[in-house]
Amino acid sequence: MSTHRFFSPTSHTTTTTSRPNSPIAPAATLNLRDNNPFTERTRYPLPIELCPFAAGMSEDKFDRTFRTPGSIMLGAFGSQPTSRGRSQYIATLTIDGTMCCTTAEATGPIQALCYILDSFDIRLDIKTFRQRKMPDNPHHQYATFLEIENRYFTHWSIGYGTTSEEASLSALIAAANQYRQHQTTLRTSASTGITYTGSLDDTKERRAA
């Protein structure tokens, strides 16, 4: 069984990939001097879809927005092949201070972690997947950028890692913490009579009738 160890849901890493029918803009079309913390830190461009959201952000706001910390953390994560051509994934998660070990059968690690989070009522649907490989970065060779859709909002999350898999799992954990954060906002709105709509980037509110 191969095992990857994570120490926080926002551990750093980077890569470049695109899903079918969703081409990534060539790096040459992006300005490396775009005013965003990712490019300033790494000298690599953000995916073009993310640039409007990150432009002008401080480093602190960038991390809080796209690498959201929270009560969900991934510990050990490993897999072993099954006779059906898939793999059995085993994950150790800490949620609200409680550690648990759970499994899922899937075709890959991203699908497996989505299944595992769904078993805790954290539904994350990946709308856009981008990954950038940064061989010149001594700390994080891969970055994964996920546009996540769930029952409440659509939001981007970012994860870093020394491998493609580690970066993707880190981005999913950040997305899970965004989800929990929004649930907390909704509970607060229920007690105050204010309904929040939109994304965490641009939260709008209206007074309940």
Long-range contacts (C-beta under 8 A, 24 or more apart in sequence): 1-78, 1-79, 1-80, 1-90, 2-78, 2-79, 3-76, 3-77, 3-78, 4-76, 4-77, 4-78, 4-163, 4-165, 4-166, 4-169, 5-75, 5-76, 5-77, 6-73, 6-74, 6-75, 6-76, 6-77, 6-166, 6-169, 6-170, 6-173, 8-69, 8-73, 9-69, 9-70, 9-72, 9-73, 9-74, 9-170, 9-173, 9-174, 9-176, 9-177, 10-63, 10-67, 10-68, 10-69, 10-159, 10-160, 10-170, 10-173, 10-174, 11-159, 11-160, 11-161, 11-166, 11-170, 12-139, 12-140, 12-160, 12-161, 12-170, 13-140, 13-141, 13-142, 13-143, 13-144, 13-159, 13-160, 13-161, 13-162, 13-163, 13-166, 13-167, 13-170, 14-42, 14-44, 14-131, 14-132, 14-133, 14-134, 14-137, 14-140, 14-141, 14-142, 14-143, 14-144, 14-160, 14-161, 14-167, 15-131, 15-132, 15-133, 15-134, 15-141, 15-142, 15-143, 15-144, 15-164, 15-167, 16-130, 16-131, 16-132, 16-133, 17-129, 17-130, 17-131, 17-164, 18-129, 18-130, 18-131, 19-128, 19-129, 22-128, 22-129, 24-48, 24-130, 36-62, 37-62, 37-63, 38-62, 38-143, 38-158, 42-134, 42-137, 42-140, 42-143, 43-136, 44-132, 44-134, 44-137, 44-143, 46-145, 47-130, 47-132, 47-145, 49-128, 49-130, 49-147, 49-156, 50-130, 50-145, 50-156, 53-156, 53-201, 65-200, 65-201, 66-156, 66-157, 66-158, 66-174, 67-157, 67-158, 67-159, 67-160, 67-174, 68-157, 68-174, 68-175, 68-177, 68-178, 68-181, 69-177, 70-176, 70-177, 70-178, 70-180, 70-181, 71-95, 71-96, 71-97, 71-177, 71-180, 72-122, 72-173, 72-176, 72-177, 72-180, 73-173, 74-113, 74-169, 74-170, 74-173, 75-99, 77-109, 77-113, 77-169, 79-109, 79-112, 87-112, 89-113, 89-116, 91-116, 93-120, 95-120, 109-165, 109-168, 109-169, 110-168, 110-169, 110-172, 113-169, 113-172, 113-173, 114-172, 117-172, 117-176, 122-176, 122-179, 122-180, 123-150, 123-151, 123-179, 124-148, 124-150, 124-172, 124-175, 124-176, 124-179, 125-149, 125-150, 127-154, 131-164, 131-167, 131-168, 133-164, 140-167, 142-166, 142-167, 143-167, 144-168, 144-170, 144-171, 145-171, 146-171, 146-172, 146-175, 148-175, 148-178, 148-179, 150-179, 152-179, 152-182, 152-183, 152-186, 153-182, 153-198, 153-199, 153-200, 154-199, 155-199, 155-200, 155-201, 156-201
